[in-house]
Amino acid sequence: MTKSQLIETVASKIQTVSKKDIEVIVDTIFNCMTDSLTRDERIEIRGFGSFVSKVREAREGRNPKTGEKVFVPKKRTPFFTVGKELKERVDLKKDLNSNS
Amino acid sequence: MAMTKANIVEEVYKKVGFSKSQAAEIVETVFETMKLVLERGEKLKISGFGNFTPRDKKTRVGRNPKTGEAIEIAARRVVTFKASPVLKVKMNEQAP
């Protein structure tokens, strides 16, 4: 499912709000989360999961094609930890649907 | 301070001007819909943010790190997240 399909689905569930408004809201949610990670602030969505920004130290890497040494600068990367409810729901339903 | 669903609801409320309870209901529906998608084993792609992918893990033999005892870890389905390059770039705009 893509973000636009997510918007469609939410709009079909909440008939009192226009699709345009749902779109603005969905965008606000992900913009909020992006801003939070950009500020180095963790995100906790109870039942869904949490996101943290971790720093990866600078290191000497190699270009896997040429074997040439390259300098990989220090950078921030987001990490996601799945929440208890989502973790359990996804695992419980695994036998009902295959995702191969 | 961590950002929570309450902070997101507050932002949505400020942005669209619905009542707080309505903003909360919509935010809740968005996350619930995302959970339902992943629950049915479907990948969720949020452009500009990242992809959530359900993955099937095979049974494997693990060890209790305390006792060293071998234990079987049952086959299970987990959710992984891969950040969008757009998100990674934004997170690194200011020097870390």
N, CA and C atoms of all chains as a GROMACS GRO file, in nm:
protein
  588
    1MET      N    1   0.084  -0.119   0.000
    1MET     CA    2   0.000   0.000   0.000
    1MET      C    3   0.088   0.125   0.000
    2THR      N    4   0.051   0.221  -0.082
    2THR     CA    5   0.127   0.345  -0.089
    2THR      C    6   0.059   0.452  -0.003
    3LYS      N    7   0.124   0.567   0.009
    3LYS     CA    8   0.067   0.674   0.091
    3LYS      C    9  -0.068   0.720   0.033
    4SER      N   10  -0.078   0.728  -0.100
    4SER     CA   11  -0.206   0.773  -0.157
    4SER      C   12  -0.317   0.671  -0.134
    5GLN      N   13  -0.281   0.542  -0.134
    5GLN     CA   14  -0.382   0.439  -0.105
    5GLN      C   15  -0.421   0.441   0.043
    6LEU      N   16  -0.323   0.476   0.127
    6LEU     CA   17  -0.352   0.490   0.271
    6LEU      C   18  -0.454   0.603   0.291
    7ILE      N   19  -0.432   0.713   0.219
    7ILE     CA   20  -0.523   0.828   0.227
    7ILE      C   21  -0.664   0.787   0.182
    8GLU      N   22  -0.671   0.716   0.069
    8GLU     CA   23  -0.800   0.666   0.016
    8GLU      C   24  -0.872   0.581   0.122
    9THR      N   25  -0.796   0.488   0.182
    9THR     CA   26  -0.856   0.396   0.278
    9THR      C   27  -0.907   0.469   0.401
   10VAL      N   28  -0.827   0.562   0.453
   10VAL     CA   29  -0.869   0.637   0.571
   10VAL      C   30  -0.992   0.722   0.536
   11ALA      N   31  -0.990   0.782   0.416
   11ALA     CA   32  -1.103   0.866   0.373
   11ALA      C   33  -1.231   0.784   0.363
   12SER      N   34  -1.220   0.658   0.319
   12SER     CA   35  -1.340   0.574   0.308
   12SER      C   36  -1.394   0.536   0.445
   13LYS      N   37  -1.306   0.537   0.546
   13LYS     CA   38  -1.350   0.503   0.682
   13LYS      C   39  -1.411   0.623   0.754
   14ILE      N   40  -1.364   0.744   0.718
   14ILE     CA   41  -1.414   0.865   0.784
   14ILE      C   42  -1.486   0.950   0.680
   15GLN      N   43  -1.614   0.923   0.664
   15GLN     CA   44  -1.691   0.986   0.557
   15GLN      C   45  -1.723   1.133   0.582
   16THR      N   46  -1.709   1.177   0.708
   16THR     CA   47  -1.746   1.314   0.741
   16THR      C   48  -1.636   1.415   0.706
   17VAL      N   49  -1.518   1.365   0.668
   17VAL     CA   50  -1.406   1.453   0.638
   17VAL      C   51  -1.366   1.434   0.491
   18SER      N   52  -1.338   1.544   0.423
   18SER     CA   53  -1.303   1.534   0.281
   18SER      C   54  -1.169   1.464   0.262
   19LYS      N   55  -1.152   1.405   0.144
   19LYS     CA   56  -1.027   1.335   0.114
   19LYS      C   57  -0.909   1.432   0.117
   20LYS      N   58  -0.936   1.554   0.074
   20LYS     CA   59  -0.832   1.657   0.073
   20LYS      C   60  -0.779   1.681   0.216
   21ASP      N   61  -0.874   1.691   0.312
   21ASP     CA   62  -0.834   1.711   0.451
   21ASP      C   63  -0.758   1.591   0.507
   22ILE      N   64  -0.803   1.471   0.469
   22ILE     CA   65  -0.732   1.349   0.514
   22ILE      C   66  -0.589   1.352   0.461
   23GLU      N   67  -0.576   1.397   0.336
   23GLU     CA   68  -0.443   1.406   0.276
   23GLU      C   69  -0.353   1.502   0.354
   24VAL      N   70  -0.410   1.617   0.389
   24VAL     CA   71  -0.334   1.716   0.467
   24VAL      C   72  -0.292   1.656   0.603
   25ILE      N   73  -0.384   1.582   0.663
   25ILE     CA   74  -0.356   1.522   0.794
   25ILE      C   75  -0.248   1.415   0.786
   26VAL      N   76  -0.260   1.327   0.686
   26VAL     CA   77  -0.158   1.222   0.670
   26VAL      C   78  -0.021   1.285   0.646
   27ASP      N   79  -0.017   1.388   0.562
   27ASP     CA   80   0.109   1.457   0.538
   27ASP      C   81   0.162   1.522   0.665
   28THR      N   82   0.071   1.581   0.744
   28THR     CA   83   0.112   1.645   0.870
   28THR      C   84   0.174   1.541   0.964
   29ILE      N   85   0.113   1.422   0.970
   29ILE     CA   86   0.166   1.316   1.058
   29ILE      C   87   0.311   1.283   1.020
   30PHE      N   88   0.335   1.256   0.891
   30PHE     CA   89   0.471   1.217   0.852
   30PHE      C   90   0.569   1.334   0.855
   31ASN      N   91   0.519   1.457   0.831
   31ASN     CA   92   0.607   1.573   0.844
   31ASN      C   93   0.650   1.593   0.989
   32CYS      N   94   0.555   1.576   1.080
   32CYS     CA   95   0.582   1.584   1.223
   32CYS      C   96   0.691   1.485   1.264
   33MET      N   97   0.675   1.362   1.215
   33MET     CA   98   0.770   1.256   1.250
   33MET      C   99   0.908   1.285   1.190
   34THR      N  100   0.909   1.335   1.067
   34THR     CA  101   1.036   1.370   1.003
   34THR      C  102   1.105   1.483   1.080
   35ASP      N  103   1.029   1.586   1.118
   35ASP     CA  104   1.086   1.698   1.194
   35ASP      C  105   1.144   1.652   1.326
   36SER      N  106   1.071   1.562   1.390
   36SER     CA  107   1.114   1.510   1.519
   36SER      C  108   1.250   1.439   1.506
   37LEU      N  109   1.263   1.354   1.405
   37LEU     CA  110   1.390   1.282   1.385
   37LEU      C  111   1.501   1.377   1.344
   38THR      N  112   1.464   1.482   1.270
   38THR     CA  113   1.563   1.582   1.228
   38THR      C  114   1.616   1.659   1.349
   39ARG      N  115   1.529   1.677   1.449
   39ARG     CA  116   1.571   1.744   1.574
   39ARG      C  117   1.640   1.648   1.668
   40ASP      N  118   1.656   1.520   1.625
   40ASP     CA  119   1.720   1.419   1.708
   40ASP      C  120   1.632   1.374   1.824
   41GLU      N  121   1.502   1.391   1.805
   41GLU     CA  122   1.408   1.357   1.910
   41GLU      C  123   1.344   1.223   1.876
   42ARG      N  124   1.330   1.134   1.975
   42ARG     CA  125   1.268   1.006   1.945
   42ARG      C  126   1.117   1.018   1.931
   43ILE      N  127   1.057   0.921   1.864
   43ILE     CA  128   0.912   0.919   1.842
   43ILE      C  129   0.859   0.791   1.904
   44GLU      N  130   0.751   0.804   1.979
   44GLU     CA  131   0.689   0.684   2.037
   44GLU      C  132   0.542   0.682   2.003
   45ILE      N  133   0.502   0.588   1.920
   45ILE     CA  134   0.361   0.572   1.886
   45ILE      C  135   0.316   0.442   1.953
   46ARG      N  136   0.246   0.456   2.063
   46ARG     CA  137   0.201   0.340   2.139
   46ARG      C  138   0.125   0.243   2.050
   47GLY      N  139   0.167   0.116   2.053
   47GLY     CA  140   0.099   0.013   1.975
   47GLY      C  141   0.152  -0.003   1.834
   48PHE      N  142   0.223   0.100   1.786
   48PHE     CA  143   0.279   0.092   1.651
   48PHE      C  144   0.430   0.069   1.656
   49GLY      N  145   0.500   0.162   1.721
   49GLY     CA  146   0.643   0.144   1.734
   49GLY      C  147   0.713   0.274   1.766
   50SER      N  148   0.845   0.269   1.780
   50SER     CA  149   0.920   0.390   1.807
   50SER      C  150   1.035   0.405   1.708
   51PHE      N  151   1.073   0.532   1.688
   51PHE     CA  152   1.181   0.565   1.596
   51PHE      C  153   1.286   0.642   1.675
   52VAL      N  154   1.411   0.608   1.654
   52VAL     CA  155   1.519   0.685   1.715
   52VAL      C  156   1.622   0.719   1.609
   53SER      N  157   1.688   0.830   1.630
   53SER     CA  158   1.796   0.870   1.541
   53SER      C  159   1.927   0.825   1.606
   54LYS      N  160   2.005   0.749   1.531
   54LYS     CA  161   2.135   0.705   1.584
   54LYS      C  162   2.245   0.763   1.498
   55VAL      N  163   2.359   0.789   1.561
   55VAL     CA  164   2.473   0.844   1.487
   55VAL      C  165   2.564   0.729   1.446
   56ARG      N  166   2.595   0.725   1.318
   56ARG     CA  167   2.695   0.628   1.270
   56ARG      C  168   2.825   0.704   1.254
   57GLU      N  169   2.928   0.657   1.322
   57GLU     CA  170   3.056   0.725   1.318
   57GLU      C  171   3.118   0.718   1.178
   58ALA      N  172   3.204   0.816   1.148
   58ALA     CA  173   3.275   0.816   1.021
   58ALA      C  174   3.363   0.692   1.014
   59ARG      N  175   3.378   0.638   0.896
   59ARG     CA  176   3.465   0.520   0.883
   59ARG      C  177   3.525   0.514   0.742
   60GLU      N  178   3.629   0.432   0.730
   60GLU     CA  179   3.689   0.404   0.600
   60GLU      C  180   3.606   0.294   0.538
   61GLY      N  181   3.547   0.318   0.424
   61GLY     CA  182   3.473   0.210   0.360
   61GLY      C  183   3.542   0.173   0.231
   62ARG      N  184   3.483   0.082   0.160
   62ARG     CA  185   3.537   0.045   0.029
   62ARG      C  186   3.426   0.044  -0.073
   63ASN      N  187   3.458   0.090  -0.191
   63ASN     CA  188   3.364   0.078  -0.301
   63ASN      C  189   3.359  -0.070  -0.336
   64PRO      N  190   3.242  -0.134  -0.320
   64PRO     CA  191   3.237  -0.278  -0.341
   64PRO      C  192   3.267  -0.320  -0.485
   65LYS      N  193   3.251  -0.229  -0.577
   65LYS     CA  194   3.279  -0.262  -0.718
   65LYS      C  195   3.428  -0.258  -0.750
   66THR      N  196   3.492  -0.151  -0.706
   66THR     CA  197   3.632  -0.132  -0.744
   66THR      C  198   3.730  -0.169  -0.634
   67GLY      N  199   3.680  -0.183  -0.510
   67GLY     CA  200   3.770  -0.215  -0.400
   67GLY      C  201   3.843  -0.092  -0.347
   68GLU      N  202   3.821   0.019  -0.412
   68GLU     CA  203   3.883   0.146  -0.376
   68GLU      C  204   3.838   0.194  -0.238
   69LYS      N  205   3.930   0.249  -0.162
   69LYS     CA  206   3.896   0.301  -0.029
   69LYS      C  207   3.818   0.432  -0.042
   70VAL      N  208   3.712   0.445   0.035
   70VAL     CA  209   3.638   0.572   0.036
   70VAL      C  210   3.613   0.612   0.181
   71PHE      N  211   3.606   0.741   0.204
   71PHE     CA  212   3.578   0.791   0.338
   71PHE      C  213   3.427   0.804   0.354
   72VAL      N  214   3.371   0.738   0.454
   72VAL     CA  215   3.227   0.749   0.480
   72VAL      C  216   3.210   0.843   0.600
   73PRO      N  217   3.151   0.962   0.578
   73PRO     CA  218   3.141   1.057   0.689
   73PRO      C  219   3.040   1.014   0.796
   74LYS      N  220   3.054   1.076   0.911
   74LYS     CA  221   2.962   1.055   1.021
   74LYS      C  222   2.821   1.092   0.975
   75LYS      N  223   2.721   1.011   1.007
   75LYS     CA  224   2.585   1.047   0.967
   75LYS      C  225   2.479   0.993   1.062
   76ARG      N  226   2.363   1.055   1.057
   76ARG     CA  227   2.250   1.012   1.137
   76ARG      C  228   2.162   0.917   1.056
   77THR      N  229   2.112   0.812   1.122
   77THR     CA  230   2.024   0.716   1.056
   77THR      C  231   1.906   0.687   1.150
   78PRO      N  232   1.784   0.675   1.094
   78PRO     CA  233   1.672   0.640   1.180
   78PRO      C  234   1.661   0.489   1.202
   79PHE      N  235   1.622   0.450   1.321
   79PHE     CA  236   1.597   0.309   1.352
   79PHE      C  237   1.455   0.294   1.403
   80PHE      N  238   1.389   0.188   1.360
   80PHE     CA  239   1.251   0.163   1.401
   80PHE      C  240   1.246   0.038   1.488
   81THR      N  241   1.176   0.046   1.598
   81THR     CA  242   1.149  -0.071   1.682
   81THR      C  243   0.999  -0.090   1.681
   82VAL      N  244   0.955  -0.208   1.641
   82VAL     CA  245   0.812  -0.233   1.631
   82VAL      C  246   0.751  -0.241   1.772
   83GLY      N  247   0.631  -0.184   1.788
   83GLY     CA  248   0.563  -0.185   1.917
   83GLY      C  249   0.500  -0.320   1.946
   84LYS      N  250   0.470  -0.341   2.073
   84LYS     CA  251   0.420  -0.471   2.119
   84LYS      C  252   0.293  -0.515   2.044
   85GLU      N  253   0.196  -0.425   2.036
   85GLU     CA  254   0.069  -0.462   1.972
   85GLU      C  255   0.089  -0.501   1.825
   86LEU      N  256   0.160  -0.416   1.749
   86LEU     CA  257   0.182  -0.445   1.607
   86LEU      C  258   0.262  -0.574   1.589
   87LYS      N  259   0.363  -0.590   1.673
   87LYS     CA  260   0.448  -0.709   1.667
   87LYS      C  261   0.364  -0.836   1.683
   88GLU      N  262   0.277  -0.834   1.781
   88GLU     CA  263   0.193  -0.951   1.807
   88GLU      C  264   0.090  -0.973   1.697
   89ARG      N  265   0.028  -0.866   1.652
   89ARG     CA  266  -0.075  -0.880   1.548
   89ARG      C  267  -0.018  -0.933   1.418
   90VAL      N  268   0.100  -0.881   1.377
   90VAL     CA  269   0.162  -0.926   1.252
   90VAL      C  270   0.198  -1.074   1.260
   91ASP      N  271   0.251  -1.115   1.373
   91ASP     CA  272   0.294  -1.254   1.389
   91ASP      C  273   0.174  -1.350   1.399
   92LEU      N  274   0.071  -1.307   1.466
   92LEU     CA  275  -0.048  -1.393   1.482
   92LEU      C  276  -0.118  -1.422   1.350
   93LYS      N  277  -0.114  -1.322   1.262
   93LYS     CA  278  -0.186  -1.338   1.135
   93LYS      C  279  -0.101  -1.404   1.028
   94LYS      N  280   0.024  -1.440   1.059
   94LYS     CA  281   0.114  -1.486   0.954
   94LYS      C  282   0.067  -1.612   0.882
   95ASP      N  283  -0.009  -1.698   0.949
   95ASP     CA  284  -0.054  -1.822   0.887
   95ASP      C  285  -0.176  -1.802   0.797
   96LEU      N  286  -0.240  -1.687   0.811
   96LEU     CA  287  -0.361  -1.660   0.733
   96LEU      C  288  -0.328  -1.600   0.596
   97ASN      N  289  -0.211  -1.542   0.584
   97ASN     CA  290  -0.174  -1.480   0.458
   97ASN      C  291  -0.025  -1.495   0.434
   98SER      N  292   0.014  -1.528   0.313
   98SER     CA  293   0.156  -1.540   0.284
   98SER      C  294   0.198  -1.416   0.209
   99ASN      N  295   0.316  -1.366   0.239
   99ASN     CA  296   0.357  -1.242   0.173
   99ASN      C  297   0.474  -1.264   0.078
  100SER      N  298   0.530  -1.384   0.080
  100SER     CA  299   0.651  -1.424   0.004
  100SER      C  300   0.723  -1.304  -0.054
  101MET      N  301   1.292   1.467   2.547
  101MET     CA  302   1.147   1.450   2.531
  101MET      C  303   1.116   1.379   2.400
  102ALA      N  304   1.034   1.278   2.412
  102ALA     CA  305   0.997   1.204   2.292
  102ALA      C  306   0.870   1.261   2.232
  103MET      N  307   0.858   1.250   2.101
  103MET     CA  308   0.732   1.289   2.037
  103MET      C  309   0.634   1.173   2.049
  104THR      N  310   0.512   1.202   2.089
  104THR     CA  311   0.412   1.098   2.104
  104THR      C  312   0.293   1.127   2.012
  105LYS      N  313   0.196   1.037   2.014
  105LYS     CA  314   0.076   1.055   1.933
  105LYS      C  315   0.005   1.184   1.974
  106ALA      N  316   0.010   1.218   2.104
  106ALA     CA  317  -0.054   1.341   2.153
  106ALA      C  318   0.004   1.465   2.085
  107ASN      N  319   0.136   1.467   2.065
  107ASN     CA  320   0.199   1.581   1.997
  107ASN      C  321   0.155   1.588   1.851
  108ILE      N  322   0.142   1.472   1.789
  108ILE     CA  323   0.099   1.467   1.649
  108ILE      C  324  -0.045   1.519   1.638
  109VAL      N  325  -0.130   1.475   1.730
  109VAL     CA  326  -0.270   1.521   1.732
  109VAL      C  327  -0.274   1.673   1.745
  110GLU      N  328  -0.191   1.728   1.831
  110GLU     CA  329  -0.183   1.873   1.853
  110GLU      C  330  -0.148   1.946   1.722
  111GLU      N  331  -0.050   1.893   1.649
  111GLU     CA  332  -0.008   1.953   1.522
  111GLU      C  333  -0.121   1.948   1.419
  112VAL      N  334  -0.188   1.832   1.414
  112VAL     CA  335  -0.299   1.814   1.320
  112VAL      C  336  -0.410   1.913   1.354
  113TYR      N  337  -0.438   1.926   1.482
  113TYR     CA  338  -0.542   2.018   1.531
  113TYR      C  339  -0.511   2.161   1.488
  114LYS      N  340  -0.384   2.201   1.503
  114LYS     CA  341  -0.343   2.336   1.465
  114LYS      C  342  -0.355   2.357   1.314
  115LYS      N  343  -0.324   2.251   1.240
  115LYS     CA  344  -0.320   2.260   1.093
  115LYS      C  345  -0.459   2.265   1.030
  116VAL      N  346  -0.550   2.176   1.072
  116VAL     CA  347  -0.680   2.169   1.005
  116VAL      C  348  -0.796   2.234   1.079
  117GLY      N  349  -0.777   2.262   1.207
  117GLY     CA  350  -0.882   2.331   1.280
  117GLY      C  351  -1.005   2.249   1.315
  118PHE      N  352  -0.995   2.117   1.307
  118PHE     CA  353  -1.105   2.034   1.358
  118PHE      C  354  -1.096   2.033   1.510
  119SER      N  355  -1.198   1.972   1.574
  119SER     CA  356  -1.190   1.962   1.720
  119SER      C  357  -1.077   1.865   1.754
  120LYS      N  358  -1.027   1.875   1.876
  120LYS     CA  359  -0.918   1.788   1.917
  120LYS      C  360  -0.958   1.642   1.914
  121SER      N  361  -1.084   1.615   1.954
  121SER     CA  362  -1.126   1.475   1.955
  121SER      C  363  -1.137   1.420   1.813
  122GLN      N  364  -1.176   1.507   1.720
  122GLN     CA  365  -1.184   1.462   1.582
  122GLN      C  366  -1.044   1.440   1.523
  123ALA      N  367  -0.953   1.532   1.555
  123ALA     CA  368  -0.814   1.518   1.510
  123ALA      C  369  -0.757   1.388   1.565
  124ALA      N  370  -0.785   1.361   1.692
  124ALA     CA  371  -0.734   1.238   1.756
  124ALA      C  372  -0.791   1.114   1.689
  125GLU      N  373  -0.918   1.120   1.655
  125GLU     CA  374  -0.983   1.005   1.591
  125GLU      C  375  -0.921   0.975   1.454
  126ILE      N  376  -0.893   1.081   1.378
  126ILE     CA  377  -0.836   1.060   1.245
  126ILE      C  378  -0.693   1.006   1.255
  127VAL      N  379  -0.614   1.064   1.346
  127VAL     CA  380  -0.476   1.017   1.364
  127VAL      C  381  -0.478   0.868   1.405
  128GLU      N  382  -0.568   0.835   1.494
  128GLU     CA  383  -0.583   0.696   1.539
  128GLU      C  384  -0.619   0.605   1.421
  129THR      N  385  -0.710   0.652   1.337
  129THR     CA  386  -0.751   0.572   1.220
  129THR      C  387  -0.634   0.552   1.122
  130VAL      N  388  -0.551   0.654   1.107
  130VAL     CA  389  -0.435   0.642   1.018
  130VAL      C  390  -0.342   0.532   1.069
  131PHE      N  391  -0.308   0.535   1.198
  131PHE     CA  392  -0.217   0.432   1.252
  131PHE      C  393  -0.283   0.294   1.252
  132GLU      N  394  -0.412   0.288   1.281
  132GLU     CA  395  -0.482   0.160   1.281
  132GLU      C  396  -0.483   0.100   1.139
  133THR      N  397  -0.504   0.186   1.039
  133THR     CA  398  -0.504   0.138   0.900
  133THR      C  399  -0.366   0.084   0.862
  134MET      N  400  -0.261   0.154   0.906
  134MET     CA  401  -0.125   0.108   0.879
  134MET      C  402  -0.102  -0.029   0.943
  135LYS      N  403  -0.151  -0.047   1.065
  135LYS     CA  404  -0.135  -0.175   1.135
  135LYS      C  405  -0.210  -0.286   1.060
  136LEU      N  406  -0.331  -0.255   1.012
  136LEU     CA  407  -0.410  -0.355   0.939
  136LEU      C  408  -0.340  -0.399   0.810
  137VAL      N  409  -0.278  -0.304   0.742
  137VAL     CA  410  -0.207  -0.335   0.618
  137VAL      C  411  -0.091  -0.431   0.646
  138LEU      N  412  -0.014  -0.399   0.748
  138LEU     CA  413   0.102  -0.482   0.783
  138LEU      C  414   0.058  -0.618   0.836
  139GLU      N  415  -0.053  -0.618   0.907
  139GLU     CA  416  -0.108  -0.740   0.963
  139GLU      C  417  -0.148  -0.838   0.852
  140ARG      N  418  -0.195  -0.785   0.739
  140ARG     CA  419  -0.228  -0.879   0.631
  140ARG      C  420  -0.108  -0.911   0.544
  141GLY      N  421   0.009  -0.876   0.590
  141GLY     CA  422   0.132  -0.917   0.523
  141GLY      C  423   0.170  -0.828   0.407
  142GLU      N  424   0.107  -0.711   0.399
  142GLU     CA  425   0.131  -0.621   0.287
  142GLU      C  426   0.234  -0.515   0.323
  143LYS      N  427   0.317  -0.482   0.225
  143LYS     CA  428   0.419  -0.379   0.242
  143LYS      C  429   0.353  -0.241   0.244
  144LEU      N  430   0.404  -0.150   0.324
  144LEU     CA  431   0.351  -0.015   0.333
  144LEU      C  432   0.459   0.084   0.292
  145LYS      N  433   0.430   0.159   0.185
  145LYS     CA  434   0.533   0.250   0.131
  145LYS      C  435   0.489   0.395   0.150
  146ILE      N  436   0.559   0.468   0.233
  146ILE     CA  437   0.527   0.608   0.256
  146ILE      C  438   0.636   0.690   0.188
  147SER      N  439   0.603   0.746   0.071
  147SER     CA  440   0.707   0.816  -0.004
  147SER      C  441   0.756   0.936   0.077
  148GLY      N  442   0.886   0.955   0.079
  148GLY     CA  443   0.946   1.065   0.155
  148GLY      C  444   0.975   1.030   0.299
  149PHE      N  445   0.921   0.916   0.347
  149PHE     CA  446   0.947   0.876   0.485
  149PHE      C  447   1.018   0.741   0.490
  150GLY      N  448   0.952   0.639   0.436
  150GLY     CA  449   1.017   0.508   0.434
  150GLY      C  450   0.919   0.396   0.409
  151ASN      N  451   0.972   0.273   0.400
  151ASN     CA  452   0.890   0.155   0.375
  151ASN      C  453   0.888   0.063   0.496
  152PHE      N  454   0.770   0.011   0.527
  152PHE     CA  455   0.754  -0.089   0.633
  152PHE      C  456   0.726  -0.222   0.562
  153THR      N  457   0.806  -0.322   0.589
  153THR     CA  458   0.792  -0.450   0.520
  153THR      C  459   0.775  -0.565   0.618
  154PRO      N  460   0.665  -0.643   0.607
  154PRO     CA  461   0.655  -0.763   0.689
  154PRO      C  462   0.749  -0.869   0.629
  155ARG      N  463   0.825  -0.934   0.713
  155ARG     CA  464   0.919  -1.036   0.664
  155ARG      C  465   0.902  -1.165   0.743
  156ASP      N  466   0.906  -1.277   0.670
  156ASP     CA  467   0.896  -1.407   0.737
  156ASP      C  468   1.034  -1.456   0.775
  157LYS      N  469   1.049  -1.489   0.903
  157LYS     CA  470   1.177  -1.542   0.952
  157LYS      C  471   1.160  -1.692   0.972
  158LYS      N  472   1.262  -1.768   0.929
  158LYS     CA  473   1.256  -1.914   0.946
  158LYS      C  474   1.292  -1.952   1.089
  159THR      N  475   1.255  -2.073   1.125
  159THR     CA  476   1.295  -2.129   1.254
  159THR      C  477   1.448  -2.137   1.258
  160ARG      N  478   1.507  -2.101   1.368
  160ARG     CA  479   1.653  -2.116   1.380
  160ARG      C  480   1.690  -2.152   1.522
  161VAL      N  481   1.813  -2.200   1.537
  161VAL     CA  482   1.859  -2.234   1.671
  161VAL      C  483   1.934  -2.114   1.728
  162GLY      N  484   1.886  -2.066   1.840
  162GLY     CA  485   1.953  -1.956   1.906
  162GLY      C  486   2.010  -2.006   2.037
  163ARG      N  487   2.068  -1.914   2.112
  163ARG     CA  488   2.123  -1.953   2.241
  163ARG      C  489   2.077  -1.857   2.349
  164ASN      N  490   2.051  -1.910   2.464
  164ASN     CA  491   2.026  -1.825   2.579
  164ASN      C  492   2.160  -1.762   2.614
  165PRO      N  493   2.173  -1.631   2.600
  165PRO     CA  494   2.304  -1.567   2.622
  165PRO      C  495   2.355  -1.584   2.766
  166LYS      N  496   2.265  -1.608   2.859
  166LYS     CA  497   2.306  -1.624   2.998
  166LYS      C  498   2.363  -1.762   3.025
  167THR      N  499   2.292  -1.864   2.977
  167THR     CA  500   2.332  -2.002   3.010
  167THR      C  501   2.408  -2.071   2.898
  168GLY      N  502   2.399  -2.016   2.774
  168GLY     CA  503   2.467  -2.080   2.661
  168GLY      C  504   2.388  -2.197   2.605
  169GLU      N  505   2.275  -2.221   2.664
  169GLU     CA  506   2.187  -2.331   2.625
  169GLU      C  507   2.125  -2.305   2.485
  170ALA      N  508   2.125  -2.409   2.399
  170ALA     CA  509   2.066  -2.394   2.266
  170ALA      C  510   1.914  -2.401   2.275
  171ILE      N  511   1.847  -2.308   2.212
  171ILE     CA  512   1.701  -2.309   2.211
  171ILE      C  513   1.651  -2.283   2.070
  172GLU      N  514   1.539  -2.340   2.037
  172GLU     CA  515   1.484  -2.320   1.904
  172GLU      C  516   1.402  -2.192   1.902
  173ILE      N  517   1.430  -2.105   1.805
  173ILE     CA  518   1.351  -1.983   1.788
  173ILE      C  519   1.252  -2.012   1.676
  174ALA      N  520   1.125  -2.008   1.709
  174ALA     CA  521   1.019  -2.046   1.615
  174ALA      C  522   1.011  -1.951   1.496
  175ALA      N  523   0.959  -2.001   1.385
  175ALA     CA  524   0.935  -1.918   1.266
  175ALA      C  525   0.838  -1.807   1.305
  176ARG      N  526   0.864  -1.687   1.256
  176ARG     CA  527   0.776  -1.576   1.292
  176ARG      C  528   0.778  -1.470   1.184
  177ARG      N  529   0.683  -1.380   1.191
  177ARG     CA  530   0.680  -1.269   1.096
  177ARG      C  531   0.708  -1.140   1.171
  178VAL      N  532   0.800  -1.062   1.117
  178VAL     CA  533   0.838  -0.937   1.181
  178VAL      C  534   0.819  -0.820   1.083
  179VAL      N  535   0.822  -0.699   1.133
  179VAL     CA  536   0.811  -0.580   1.048
  179VAL      C  537   0.946  -0.508   1.048
  180THR      N  538   0.996  -0.479   0.929
  180THR     CA  539   1.120  -0.402   0.922
  180THR      C  540   1.091  -0.266   0.860
  181PHE      N  541   1.175  -0.170   0.890
  181PHE     CA  542   1.159  -0.035   0.836
  181PHE      C  543   1.285   0.005   0.762
  182LYS      N  544   1.266   0.058   0.642
  182LYS     CA  545   1.380   0.112   0.568
  182LYS      C  546   1.349   0.258   0.539
  183ALA      N  547   1.434   0.345   0.589
  183ALA     CA  548   1.412   0.489   0.573
  183ALA      C  549   1.427   0.530   0.428
  184SER      N  550   1.346   0.628   0.388
  184SER     CA  551   1.357   0.685   0.253
  184SER      C  552   1.485   0.769   0.245
  185PRO      N  553   1.548   0.773   0.128
  185PRO     CA  554   1.666   0.860   0.113
  185PRO      C  555   1.632   1.005   0.146
  186VAL      N  556   1.508   1.046   0.119
  186VAL     CA  557   1.465   1.184   0.148
  186VAL      C  558   1.474   1.212   0.299
  187LEU      N  559   1.428   1.116   0.379
  187LEU     CA  560   1.434   1.131   0.526
  187LEU      C  561   1.580   1.136   0.573
  188LYS      N  562   1.662   1.047   0.516
  188LYS     CA  563   1.804   1.043   0.557
  188LYS      C  564   1.874   1.175   0.526
  189VAL      N  565   1.844   1.231   0.408
  189VAL     CA  566   1.906   1.359   0.370
  189VAL      C  567   1.863   1.468   0.468
  190LYS      N  568   1.733   1.473   0.500
  190LYS     CA  569   1.683   1.575   0.593
  190LYS      C  570   1.749   1.563   0.730
  191MET      N  571   1.768   1.439   0.775
  191MET     CA  572   1.829   1.417   0.906
  191MET      C  573   1.976   1.458   0.909
  192ASN      N  574   2.037   1.470   0.791
  192ASN     CA  575   2.180   1.502   0.788
  192ASN      C  576   2.209   1.641   0.731
  193GLU      N  577   2.105   1.724   0.721
  193GLU     CA  578   2.125   1.858   0.667
  193GLU      C  579   2.212   1.943   0.758
  194GLN      N  580   2.184   1.934   0.888
  194GLN     CA  581   2.275   1.999   0.983
  194GLN      C  582   2.379   1.892   1.020
  195ALA      N  583   2.499   1.932   1.046
  195ALA     CA  584   2.603   1.835   1.082
  195ALA      C  585   2.560   1.759   1.207
  196PRO      N  586   2.571   1.626   1.206
  196PRO     CA  587   2.528   1.549   1.324
  196PRO      C  588   2.619   1.574   1.445
   0.00000   0.00000   0.00000
